[in-house]
Amino acid sequence: QSKKAGKDAVNELIRLRKTQNDLKKRVKEYNAIIADVDSPPDEYADARTELESVRRKLEELRTRIRRKQAVLGTLALKQWLHDRLRFRKFELDQLERSFQKQVHDQKINYYTASSVNRCDPSISRLALNYNRLRDEMEALIKARKAPPRAICPEKIETKGLFALDVDNTIWQDIGLDEGSNEAPPPWLANESVRVGIRALLERDRCIEEEHRLRHECRSMHVWLSEEWQIVNLALAA
């Protein structure tokens, strides 16, 4: 509705300005007749009479034009205000949706963290109970009250327990298998062997990296040689 009113106001203003230009032309013509000393008396008299009438119409028309301009400016300002309000509401809707999603995510994170934190004490108690039973097994082994060739399992370190590192003692079941009286393999029970295995794997990775670097070096030499030949050919030409 505001757009239609603004369009009508513009069209009306164009029509009024066209009429104003026509009246200005008439005023100019009547002034020319009055200023001409050779003008016939009847034309002179008609020009004086019409001039006053045209001037009144022109003044009224100027007032209407000023009023139309004010209306048009108000409509334009209102239309701009409408656009700004719609843009602001669109931004607020986006902000509200983003805020609601953020609040929802925060609630999920809070409840998840709360659930995890509630589990932490019970897990720590389980680890402490395991270590207590392990200490009892160690005491029985030292007192020679345990079965022959019994092996005491390793103690679970509570520090770093939740990291679930691959080398954590929680994954090892040394001494907990009742169906086997054999000693555990060295890679599992002997820490020196375990350190040696890791060192050997690291050495293998270093050898592989050395081979890769040698291949890269040869490739760079070949590329540089080809580029050097191209440069020499270009200079010779």
C-alpha positions in Angstrom: 0.0 0.0 0.0 2.8 2.4 0.8 4.5 1.6 -2.5 1.2 2.4 -4.5 0.7 5.6 -2.6 4.3 6.7 -3.3 3.9 5.9 -7.0 0.7 7.9 -7.2 2.3 10.8 -5.4 5.2 10.8 -7.9 2.9 10.8 -10.9 0.8 13.6 -9.4 4.0 15.7 -8.8 5.1 15.2 -12.4 1.7 16.4 -13.7 1.8 19.4 -11.4 5.3 20.4 -12.5 4.3 20.1 -16.1 1.3 22.4 -15.5 3.6 24.8 -13.6 5.9 25.0 -16.7 2.9 25.8 -18.9 1.8 28.6 -16.6 5.3 30.0 -16.5 5.3 30.1 -20.3 2.0 31.9 -20.2 3.3 34.5 -17.7 6.3 35.0 -19.8 4.1 35.6 -22.9 1.8 38.0 -21.1 4.8 40.0 -19.8 6.2 40.2 -23.3 2.9 41.6 -24.6 2.7 44.2 -21.7 6.3 45.2 -22.3 5.8 45.7 -26.0 4.8 49.3 -26.7 3.4 48.2 -30.1 1.0 45.7 -28.7 -2.7 46.4 -29.7 -4.8 47.9 -26.8 -7.1 44.9 -26.6 -4.3 42.4 -26.4 -2.6 44.6 -23.8 -5.7 44.7 -21.7 -6.3 41.0 -22.0 -2.7 40.3 -21.0 -2.9 42.4 -17.9 -6.1 40.7 -16.8 -4.9 37.1 -17.6 -1.5 37.8 -16.0 -3.0 38.3 -12.6 -5.1 35.2 -12.9 -2.2 33.1 -14.1 0.0 34.3 -11.3 -2.6 33.3 -8.7 -2.9 29.9 -10.3 0.9 29.6 -10.4 1.2 30.5 -6.7 -1.5 28.0 -5.8 0.2 25.4 -7.9 3.6 26.1 -6.2 1.9 25.5 -2.8 0.4 22.2 -4.0 3.8 21.2 -5.4 5.5 21.9 -2.0 2.8 20.0 -0.2 3.2 17.0 -2.6 6.9 17.1 -2.2 6.5 17.0 1.5 4.1 14.0 1.2 6.4 12.3 -1.2 9.4 12.8 1.2 7.3 11.4 4.1 6.3 8.4 2.0 9.9 7.7 1.0 11.0 8.0 4.6 8.2 5.7 5.7 9.1 3.2 3.0 12.8 3.3 4.1 11.6 2.8 7.7 9.6 -0.2 6.6 12.6 -1.7 4.9 14.8 -1.1 7.9 12.3 -2.7 10.2 11.9 -5.7 8.0 15.7 -6.1 7.8 16.0 -5.7 11.5 13.3 -8.4 12.2 15.1 -10.7 9.7 18.4 -10.2 11.6 16.7 -10.7 14.9 15.1 -13.9 13.7 18.5 -15.2 12.6 20.0 -14.1 15.9 17.2 -15.8 17.9 17.6 -19.0 16.0 21.3 -19.0 16.4 21.0 -18.2 20.2 18.4 -21.0 20.6 20.8 -23.4 18.9 23.6 -22.2 21.0 21.6 -22.6 24.2 20.5 -26.1 23.1 24.1 -27.1 22.4 25.2 -25.7 25.7 22.5 -27.7 27.5 23.6 -30.9 25.7 27.3 -30.1 26.6 26.3 -29.4 30.2 24.3 -32.6 30.6 27.0 -34.7 28.9 29.7 -33.2 31.1 27.6 -33.7 34.2 27.0 -37.4 33.2 30.7 -37.9 32.6 31.6 -36.2 35.9 29.2 -38.4 37.7 30.8 -41.5 36.3 34.4 -40.4 37.2 34.2 -41.1 41.0 32.7 -44.6 40.5 35.4 -45.4 37.9 38.1 -44.2 40.2 36.7 -46.3 43.1 36.8 -49.3 40.8 40.4 -48.7 40.1 41.2 -48.3 43.8 39.3 -51.5 44.6 41.3 -53.3 41.9 44.6 -52.0 43.3 43.6 -53.1 46.8 42.9 -56.6 45.6 46.1 -56.6 43.6 48.0 -55.6 46.8 46.4 -58.6 48.6 47.5 -60.9 45.8 51.0 -59.5 46.0 51.1 -60.1 49.8 49.8 -63.7 49.3 52.6 -64.4 46.7 55.3 -63.0 49.0 53.9 -65.1 51.8 54.0 -68.2 49.5 50.3 -68.7 50.0 49.5 -68.3 46.3 49.5 -71.1 43.7 52.9 -72.1 42.2 54.2 -69.7 39.5 51.5 -67.2 40.3 52.3 -63.7 38.9 51.0 -60.5 40.5 49.3 -58.2 38.0 50.5 -54.7 37.5 49.0 -51.9 39.5 46.6 -49.5 37.7 47.9 -46.0 37.7 44.9 -43.7 38.5 46.8 -40.7 37.0 46.0 -40.7 33.3 43.5 -43.5 33.7 40.8 -41.6 31.6 43.3 -41.0 28.7 43.0 -44.7 27.7 46.5 -44.8 26.4 47.4 -47.9 24.4 50.2 -48.7 26.7 48.1 -48.3 29.9 48.3 -51.3 32.3 44.5 -51.5 32.3 44.7 -53.4 29.0 47.0 -56.1 30.4 45.7 -59.2 32.2 49.0 -60.6 33.5 48.4 -63.0 36.4 44.6 -63.0 36.0 44.3 -66.1 33.8 43.5 -69.0 36.1 43.5 -71.5 33.3 47.2 -71.1 32.5 50.2 -71.6 34.7 52.7 -70.6 32.1 54.7 -67.4 32.4 53.4 -64.6 30.2 55.4 -63.9 27.1 58.3 -61.4 27.4 56.7 -58.8 25.1 53.9 -58.6 27.7 55.6 -59.1 31.0 59.2 -57.9 30.5 59.4 -54.1 30.4 62.9 -54.2 28.8 61.5 -56.3 26.0 58.6 -53.9 25.5 61.1 -50.9 25.4 63.2 -52.8 22.9 60.2 -53.5 20.7 59.3 -49.8 20.6 62.9 -48.9 19.8 63.0 -51.4 17.0 59.7 -50.0 15.5 61.1 -46.5 15.7 64.3 -47.7 14.0 62.3 -49.3 11.2 60.4 -46.0 10.7 63.7 -44.1 10.5 65.0 -46.5 7.8 61.8 -46.1 5.8 62.0 -42.3 6.1 65.7 -42.5 5.0 64.7 -44.4 1.8 61.9 -41.9 1.1 64.3 -39.0 1.5 66.9 -40.6 -0.8 64.2 -41.1 -3.5 63.1 -37.5 -3.1 66.7 -36.4 -3.4 67.2 -38.4 -6.6 64.0 -37.0 -8.1 65.2 -33.4 -7.3 68.6 -34.1 -9.0 66.8 -35.3 -12.1 64.5 -32.4 -12.2 67.3 -29.9 -11.6 69.3 -31.5 -14.4 66.4 -31.2 -16.9 65.8 -27.6 -15.9 69.5 -26.8 -16.3 69.5 -28.3 -19.9 66.4 -26.3 -20.8 68.0 -23.0 -19.6 71.2 -23.7 -21.5 69.2 -24.5 -24.7 67.3 -21.2 -24.3 70.5 -19.2 -23.8 72.1 -20.9 -26.8 69.1 -20.0 -29.0 
